[in-house]
Amino acid sequence: MAFYSEEEKSEDYLFKIVLIGDSAVGKSNLLARFARGEFYPNSKSTIGVEFQTQKMDIDGKEIKAQIWDTAGQERFRAVTSAYYRGAVGALLVYDISRHQTFDSIGRWLNELQTHSDMNVVTILIGNKSDLKDAREVSTAEGKALAEAQGLFFMETSALDSSNVAAAFQTVVREIYNILSRKVIKSQELKKQDSTWMGNGKTVVIQEIVNQETEAGTRKGWCC
């Protein structure tokens, strides 16, 4: 859970983001490429859950994205489901060269919605875009699904870094924008009613994302 305090001189934000999708779609390599500029061609499947914190700067504010890499194997689903709690962002990943991983997106999206505490800012990721000759899922298919589900969409390649940083930044910036809009609204309301929100010091990000993403999902999102 992350909080924003109006009295703090240094405005730091901590957003929990989860990587989800079938095994071997490249979730761990997306995180490795984004956080450390690394790629592991022979990386092993993640067991359980790993996470890493990455700092970003948005509008002069320091944002800390705590990115959780969840195991895609079915046998670990019971373990990782608890880690959805508190997430405000998600990268939902499939492999463009394996259509069955794309077919699983509906199940993963349902699991995210079931186990998370709120509506989560989500981007659909078609990974391994460098495998052009082996493509089984067209860009149009990915965009259509994203539009139907009200998600952002992007194709990436952890191998050549294509769109990797942009994918994470899209999610983090949207969470930040939601928070900023809500803080502005809360300040306006506080001027009208000094008793609003008790002492007026703390804003809970989960509640903000929940309220704002409900509206955003109804409108539909896509890059």
Phi and psi in degrees as GROMACS dihedral restraints (atoms count N, CA, C in turn):
[ dihedral_restraints ]
;  ai    aj    ak    al  type     phi  dphi    fc
    3     4     5     6     1  -121.4    20    10
    4     5     6     7     1   146.7    20    10
    6     7     8     9     1  -129.8    20    10
    7     8     9    10     1   155.2    20    10
    9    10    11    12     1  -121.2    20    10
   10    11    12    13     1   127.8    20    10
   12    13    14    15     1  -111.8    20    10
   13    14    15    16     1   125.3    20    10
   15    16    17    18     1   -68.0    20    10
   16    17    18    19     1   -19.3    20    10
   18    19    20    21     1   -87.1    20    10
   19    20    21    22     1   -12.6    20    10
   21    22    23    24     1   -73.7    20    10
   22    23    24    25     1   135.0    20    10
   24    25    26    27     1   -73.2    20    10
   25    26    27    28     1   -38.2    20    10
   27    28    29    30     1  -100.1    20    10
   28    29    30    31     1   113.8    20    10
   30    31    32    33     1   -90.3    20    10
   31    32    33    34     1    92.5    20    10
   33    34    35    36     1   -99.9    20    10
   34    35    36    37     1   143.8    20    10
   36    37    38    39     1  -125.8    20    10
   37    38    39    40     1   139.9    20    10
   39    40    41    42     1  -122.9    20    10
   40    41    42    43     1   116.4    20    10
   42    43    44    45     1  -114.2    20    10
   43    44    45    46     1   127.4    20    10
   45    46    47    48     1   -88.8    20    10
   46    47    48    49     1   126.9    20    10
   48    49    50    51     1  -127.3    20    10
   49    50    51    52     1   135.6    20    10
   51    52    53    54     1  -111.9    20    10
   52    53    54    55     1   144.3    20    10
   54    55    56    57     1  -102.9    20    10
   55    56    57    58     1   121.8    20    10
   57    58    59    60     1  -133.5    20    10
   58    59    60    61     1   159.0    20    10
   60    61    62    63     1   145.8    20    10
   61    62    63    64     1   172.1    20    10
   63    64    65    66     1   -61.5    20    10
   64    65    66    67     1   163.7    20    10
   66    67    68    69     1   -63.5    20    10
   67    68    69    70     1   143.5    20    10
   69    70    71    72     1    68.3    20    10
   70    71    72    73     1    22.2    20    10
   72    73    74    75     1   -86.3    20    10
   73    74    75    76     1    -8.3    20    10
   75    76    77    78     1   103.7    20    10
   76    77    78    79     1    21.0    20    10
   78    79    80    81     1   -60.4    20    10
   79    80    81    82     1   -47.9    20    10
   81    82    83    84     1   -64.7    20    10
   82    83    84    85     1   -36.8    20    10
   84    85    86    87     1   -72.5    20    10
   85    86    87    88     1   -30.8    20    10
   87    88    89    90     1   -62.7    20    10
   88    89    90    91     1   -43.7    20    10
   90    91    92    93     1   -67.1    20    10
   91    92    93    94     1   -42.6    20    10
   93    94    95    96     1   -62.6    20    10
   94    95    96    97     1   -40.6    20    10
   96    97    98    99     1   -67.4    20    10
   97    98    99   100     1   -43.4    20    10
   99   100   101   102     1   -70.5    20    10
  100   101   102   103     1   -45.6    20    10
  102   103   104   105     1   -82.3    20    10
  103   104   105   106     1   -34.4    20    10
  105   106   107   108     1  -128.2    20    10
  106   107   108   109     1    -1.3    20    10
  108   109   110   111     1    68.1    20    10
  109   110   111   112     1    28.4    20    10
  111   112   113   114     1  -116.5    20    10
  112   113   114   115     1   159.0    20    10
  114   115   116   117     1  -143.8    20    10
  115   116   117   118     1   133.9    20    10
  117   118   119   120     1  -118.5    20    10
  118   119   120   121     1    99.9    20    10
  120   121   122   123     1   -62.4    20    10
  121   122   123   124     1   -25.1    20    10
  123   124   125   126     1  -114.5    20    10
  124   125   126   127     1    34.1    20    10
  126   127   128   129     1   -67.0    20    10
  127   128   129   130     1   144.8    20    10
  129   130   131   132     1   -89.7    20    10
  130   131   132   133     1   159.9    20    10
  132   133   134   135     1   -63.2    20    10
  133   134   135   136     1   141.4    20    10
  135   136   137   138     1   -69.7    20    10
  136   137   138   139     1   136.1    20    10
  138   139   140   141     1  -108.2    20    10
  139   140   141   142     1   121.3    20    10
  141   142   143   144     1    75.1    20    10
  142   143   144   145     1  -126.3    20    10
  144   145   146   147     1  -139.1    20    10
  145   146   147   148     1   136.7    20    10
  147   148   149   150     1  -125.2    20    10
  148   149   150   151     1   153.2    20    10
  150   151   152   153     1  -145.3    20    10
  151   152   153   154     1   157.7    20    10
  153   154   155   156     1  -145.3    20    10
  154   155   156   157     1   142.2    20    10
  156   157   158   159     1   -99.2    20    10
  157   158   159   160     1   129.1    20    10
  159   160   161   162     1  -123.1    20    10
  160   161   162   163     1   130.6    20    10
  162   163   164   165     1   -89.1    20    10
  163   164   165   166     1   140.8    20    10
  165   166   167   168     1  -136.4    20    10
  166   167   168   169     1   155.9    20    10
  168   169   170   171     1  -115.5    20    10
  169   170   171   172     1   122.4    20    10
  171   172   173   174     1  -130.4    20    10
  172   173   174   175     1   120.1    20    10
  174   175   176   177     1    52.8    20    10
  175   176   177   178     1    37.3    20    10
  177   178   179   180     1    80.6    20    10
  178   179   180   181     1     1.0    20    10
  180   181   182   183     1  -100.5    20    10
  181   182   183   184     1   142.1    20    10
  183   184   185   186     1   -86.1    20    10
  184   185   186   187     1   119.4    20    10
  186   187   188   189     1  -108.7    20    10
  187   188   189   190     1   130.5    20    10
  189   190   191   192     1  -108.7    20    10
  190   191   192   193     1   114.0    20    10
  192   193   194   195     1   -97.0    20    10
  193   194   195   196     1   115.4    20    10
  195   196   197   198     1   -94.1    20    10
  196   197   198   199     1   102.3    20    10
  198   199   200   201     1   -98.9    20    10
  199   200   201   202     1   122.1    20    10
  201   202   203   204     1  -103.2    20    10
  202   203   204   205     1   126.4    20    10
  204   205   206   207     1  -100.6    20    10
  205   206   207   208     1   105.6    20    10
  207   208   209   210     1   -93.9    20    10
  208   209   210   211     1   139.9    20    10
  210   211   212   213     1   -64.1    20    10
  211   212   213   214     1   137.1    20    10
  213   214   215   216     1   -89.3    20    10
  214   215   216   217     1   -13.3    20    10
  216   217   218   219     1   -66.4    20    10
  217   218   219   220     1   141.6    20    10
  219   220   221   222     1   -57.4    20    10
  220   221   222   223     1   -38.3    20    10
  222   223   224   225     1   -68.5    20    10
  223   224   225   226     1   -13.4    20    10
  225   226   227   228     1  -102.7    20    10
  226   227   228   229     1     1.8    20    10
  228   229   230   231     1   -62.0    20    10
  229   230   231   232     1   -36.9    20    10
  231   232   233   234     1   -66.0    20    10
  232   233   234   235     1   -30.3    20    10
  234   235   236   237     1   -75.4    20    10
  235   236   237   238     1   -47.1    20    10
  237   238   239   240     1   -77.6    20    10
  238   239   240   241     1   -19.5    20    10
  240   241   242   243     1   -58.7    20    10
  241   242   243   244     1   -33.1    20    10
  243   244   245   246     1   -65.8    20    10
  244   245   246   247     1   -22.4    20    10
  246   247   248   249     1   -84.2    20    10
  247   248   249   250     1    -3.7    20    10
  249   250   251   252     1   -70.4    20    10
  250   251   252   253     1   -28.9    20    10
  252   253   254   255     1   -60.3    20    10
  253   254   255   256     1   129.9    20    10
  255   256   257   258     1    90.6    20    10
  256   257   258   259     1    -7.1    20    10
  258   259   260   261     1   -72.7    20    10
  259   260   261   262     1   138.1    20    10
  261   262   263   264     1  -114.4    20    10
  262   263   264   265     1    -4.2    20    10
  264   265   266   267     1  -147.2    20    10
  265   266   267   268     1   155.4    20    10
  267   268   269   270     1  -151.0    20    10
  268   269   270   271     1   140.6    20    10
  270   271   272   273     1  -107.9    20    10
  271   272   273   274     1   114.7    20    10
  273   274   275   276     1  -100.0    20    10
  274   275   276   277     1   108.1    20    10
  276   277   278   279     1  -109.6    20    10
  277   278   279   280     1   136.8    20    10
  279   280   281   282     1  -131.7    20    10
  280   281   282   283     1   166.2    20    10
  282   283   284   285     1  -102.5    20    10
  283   284   285   286     1   119.7    20    10
  285   286   287   288     1   -64.3    20    10
  286   287   288   289     1   -16.3    20    10
  288   289   290   291     1   -95.0    20    10
  289   290   291   292     1     0.6    20    10
  291   292   293   294     1  -135.3    20    10
  292   293   294   295     1   102.7    20    10
  294   295   296   297     1   -64.0    20    10
  295   296   297   298     1   -27.7    20    10
  297   298   299   300     1   -64.0    20    10
  298   299   300   301     1   -27.9    20    10
  300   301   302   303     1   -71.9    20    10
  301   302   303   304     1   -29.3    20    10
  303   304   305   306     1   -73.1    20    10
  304   305   306   307     1   -37.2    20    10
  306   307   308   309     1   -64.4    20    10
  307   308   309   310     1   -22.6    20    10
  309   310   311   312     1   -83.3    20    10
  310   311   312   313     1    -7.3    20    10
  312   313   314   315     1   -58.9    20    10
  313   314   315   316     1   -41.6    20    10
  315   316   317   318     1   -58.9    20    10
  316   317   318   319     1   -40.6    20    10
  318   319   320   321     1   -66.7    20    10
  319   320   321   322     1   -44.3    20    10
  321   322   323   324     1   -64.2    20    10
  322   323   324   325     1   -39.4    20    10
  324   325   326   327     1   -64.7    20    10
  325   326   327   328     1   -40.3    20    10
  327   328   329   330     1   -64.9    20    10
  328   329   330   331     1   -39.6    20    10
  330   331   332   333     1   -65.4    20    10
  331   332   333   334     1   -41.0    20    10
  333   334   335   336     1   -60.2    20    10
  334   335   336   337     1   -46.1    20    10
  336   337   338   339     1   -68.4    20    10
  337   338   339   340     1   -31.8    20    10
  339   340   341   342     1   -74.5    20    10
  340   341   342   343     1   -41.6    20    10
  342   343   344   345     1   -96.5    20    10
  343   344   345   346     1   -16.4    20    10
  345   346   347   348     1   -82.5    20    10
  346   347   348   349     1   160.1    20    10
  348   349   350   351     1   -81.7    20    10
  349   350   351   352     1    -8.9    20    10
  351   352   353   354     1  -161.0    20    10
  352   353   354   355     1   178.3    20    10
  354   355   356   357     1   -71.5    20    10
  355   356   357   358     1   132.1    20    10
  357   358   359   360     1  -109.7    20    10
  358   359   360   361     1   136.5    20    10
  360   361   362   363     1   -64.3    20    10
  361   362   363   364     1   116.8    20    10
  363   364   365   366     1  -127.1    20    10
  364   365   366   367     1   137.9    20    10
  366   367   368   369     1  -120.0    20    10
  367   368   369   370     1   131.9    20    10
  369   370   371   372     1   -86.0    20    10
  370   371   372   373     1   126.0    20    10
  372   373   374   375     1  -116.1    20    10
  373   374   375   376     1   120.6    20    10
  375   376   377   378     1   -94.6    20    10
  376   377   378   379     1    98.6    20    10
  378   379   380   381     1   -88.4    20    10
  379   380   381   382     1   166.1    20    10
  381   382   383   384     1    67.9    20    10
  382   383   384   385     1    41.6    20    10
  384   385   386   387     1   -65.1    20    10
  385   386   387   388     1   -12.9    20    10
  387   388   389   390     1   -71.9    20    10
  388   389   390   391     1   -18.2    20    10
  390   391   392   393     1   -86.0    20    10
  391   392   393   394     1    61.2    20    10
  393   394   395   396     1   -62.7    20    10
  394   395   396   397     1   -40.5    20    10
  396   397   398   399     1   -72.3    20    10
  397   398   399   400     1   -19.6    20    10
  399   400   401   402     1  -103.7    20    10
  400   401   402   403     1     8.3    20    10
  402   403   404   405     1   -59.6    20    10
  403   404   405   406     1   131.6    20    10
  405   406   407   408     1  -118.1    20    10
  406   407   408   409     1   -16.0    20    10
  408   409   410   411     1  -119.0    20    10
  409   410   411   412     1   118.1    20    10
  411   412   413   414     1   -74.3    20    10
  412   413   414   415     1   158.1    20    10
  414   415   416   417     1   -61.0    20    10
  415   416   417   418     1   -37.4    20    10
  417   418   419   420     1   -62.4    20    10
  418   419   420   421     1   -37.9    20    10
  420   421   422   423     1   -63.2    20    10
  421   422   423   424     1   -44.4    20    10
  423   424   425   426     1   -62.8    20    10
  424   425   426   427     1   -45.9    20    10
  426   427   428   429     1   -62.2    20    10
  427   428   429   430     1   -40.7    20    10
  429   430   431   432     1   -63.8    20    10
  430   431   432   433     1   -43.1    20    10
  432   433   434   435     1   -65.6    20    10
  433   434   435   436     1   -42.2    20    10
  435   436   437   438     1   -61.4    20    10
  436   437   438   439     1   -43.5    20    10
  438   439   440   441     1   -64.4    20    10
  439   440   441   442     1   -41.3    20    10
  441   442   443   444     1   -64.7    20    10
  442   443   444   445     1   -33.6    20    10
  444   445   446   447     1   -97.7    20    10
  445   446   447   448     1    -2.3    20    10
  447   448   449   450     1    72.0    20    10
  448   449   450   451     1    40.7    20    10
  450   451   452   453     1  -113.9    20    10
  451   452   453   454     1   157.8    20    10
  453   454   455   456     1   -70.9    20    10
  454   455   456   457     1   162.4    20    10
  456   457   458   459     1  -145.2    20    10
  457   458   459   460     1   142.1    20    10
  459   460   461   462     1  -160.9    20    10
  460   461   462   463     1   145.2    20    10
  462   463   464   465     1  -101.6    20    10
  463   464   465   466     1   138.8    20    10
  465   466   467   468     1  -132.4    20    10
  466   467   468   469     1   166.8    20    10
  468   469   470   471     1  -140.7    20    10
  469   470   471   472     1   112.6    20    10
  471   472   473   474     1   -68.4    20    10
  472   473   474   475     1   -25.9    20    10
  474   475   476   477     1   -66.0    20    10
  475   476   477   478     1   -50.9    20    10
  477   478   479   480     1  -106.5    20    10
  478   479   480   481     1    10.3    20    10
  480   481   482   483     1    74.9    20    10
  481   482   483   484     1     1.8    20    10
  483   484   485   486     1   -57.8    20    10
  484   485   486   487     1   119.8    20    10
  486   487   488   489     1    63.4    20    10
  487   488   489   490     1     7.7    20    10
  489   490   491   492     1   -64.8    20    10
  490   491   492   493     1   -54.3    20    10
  492   493   494   495     1   -61.9    20    10
  493   494   495   496     1   -39.5    20    10
  495   496   497   498     1   -61.6    20    10
  496   497   498   499     1   -36.6    20    10
  498   499   500   501     1   -64.8    20    10
  499   500   501   502     1   -49.1    20    10
  501   502   503   504     1   -65.3    20    10
  502   503   504   505     1   -41.3    20    10
  504   505   506   507     1   -65.2    20    10
  505   506   507   508     1   -34.7    20    10
  507   508   509   510     1   -60.3    20    10
  508   509   510   511     1   -45.6    20    10
  510   511   512   513     1   -66.8    20    10
  511   512   513   514     1   -48.3    20    10
  513   514   515   516     1   -62.7    20    10
  514   515   516   517     1   -43.2    20    10
  516   517   518   519     1   -64.8    20    10
  517   518   519   520     1   -38.7    20    10
  519   520   521   522     1   -66.7    20    10
  520   521   522   523     1   -40.2    20    10
  522   523   524   525     1   -60.6    20    10
  523   524   525   526     1   -45.3    20    10
  525   526   527   528     1   -62.3    20    10
  526   527   528   529     1   -41.7    20    10
  528   529   530   531     1   -63.3    20    10
  529   530   531   532     1   -40.4    20    10
  531   532   533   534     1   -61.9    20    10
  532   533   534   535     1   -45.7    20    10
  534   535   536   537     1   -61.5    20    10
  535   536   537   538     1   -44.8    20    10
  537   538   539   540     1   -62.2    20    10
  538   539   540   541     1   -43.9    20    10
  540   541   542   543     1   -62.1    20    10
  541   542   543   544     1   -40.2    20    10
  543   544   545   546     1   -69.8    20    10
  544   545   546   547     1   -38.3    20    10
  546   547   548   549     1   -63.3    20    10
  547   548   549   550     1   -41.5    20    10
  549   550   551   552     1   -61.4    20    10
  550   551   552   553     1   -43.8    20    10
  552   553   554   555     1   -63.4    20    10
  553   554   555   556     1   -40.7    20    10
  555   556   557   558     1   -66.2    20    10
  556   557   558   559     1   -36.0    20    10
  558   559   560   561     1   -67.1    20    10
  559   560   561   562     1   -38.3    20    10
  561   562   563   564     1   -65.8    20    10
  562   563   564   565     1   -41.9    20    10
  564   565   566   567     1   -68.2    20    10
  565   566   567   568     1   -35.0    20    10
  567   568   569   570     1   -66.5    20    10
  568   569   570   571     1   -32.3    20    10
  570   571   572   573     1   -66.3    20    10
  571   572   573   574     1   -33.4    20    10
  573   574   575   576     1   -80.3    20    10
  574   575   576   577     1   -31.7    20    10
  576   577   578   579     1  -141.4    20    10
  577   578   579   580     1   103.9    20    10
  579   580   581   582     1   -67.7    20    10
  580   581   582   583     1   -13.2    20    10
  582   583   584   585     1   -92.6    20    10
  583   584   585   586     1    -2.8    20    10
  585   586   587   588     1   -65.0    20    10
  586   587   588   589     1   135.8    20    10
  588   589   590   591     1    61.7    20    10
  589   590   591   592     1    30.8    20    10
  591   592   593   594     1    69.3    20    10
  592   593   594   595     1  -113.3    20    10
  594   595   596   597     1   -88.2    20    10
  595   596   597   598     1    -2.9    20    10
  597   598   599   600     1    70.3    20    10
  598   599   600   601     1    22.5    20    10
  600   601   602   603     1  -100.2    20    10
  601   602   603   604     1   -27.4    20    10
  603   604   605   606     1  -124.6    20    10
  604   605   606   607     1   135.1    20    10
  606   607   608   609     1  -119.4    20    10
  607   608   609   610     1   126.6    20    10
  609   610   611   612     1   -90.2    20    10
  610   611   612   613     1   121.2    20    10
  612   613   614   615     1   -61.7    20    10
  613   614   615   616     1   -38.8    20    10
  615   616   617   618     1   -55.9    20    10
  616   617   618   619     1   -44.3    20    10
  618   619   620   621     1   -65.4    20    10
  619   620   621   622     1   -38.2    20    10
  621   622   623   624     1   -63.2    20    10
  622   623   624   625     1   -51.1    20    10
  624   625   626   627     1   -62.5    20    10
  625   626   627   628     1   -38.3    20    10
  627   628   629   630     1   -60.1    20    10
  628   629   630   631     1   -51.1    20    10
  630   631   632   633     1   -66.3    20    10
  631   632   633   634     1   -43.4    20    10
  633   634   635   636     1   -75.5    20    10
  634   635   636   637     1   -37.0    20    10
  636   637   638   639     1   -74.8    20    10
  637   638   639   640     1   -24.4    20    10
  639   640   641   642     1   -59.2    20    10
  640   641   642   643     1   -43.8    20    10
  642   643   644   645     1   -67.8    20    10
  643   644   645   646     1   -41.9    20    10
  645   646   647   648     1   -65.2    20    10
  646   647   648   649     1   -37.7    20    10
  648   649   650   651     1   -66.5    20    10
  649   650   651   652     1   -37.3    20    10
  651   652   653   654     1   -64.9    20    10
  652   653   654   655     1   -34.6    20    10
  654   655   656   657     1   -79.2    20    10
  655   656   657   658     1   -30.7    20    10
  657   658   659   660     1    91.5    20    10
  658   659   660   661     1   137.4    20    10
  660   661   662   663     1  -125.8    20    10
  661   662   663   664     1   140.3    20    10
  663   664   665   666     1  -162.9    20    10
  664   665   666   667     1   149.7    20    10
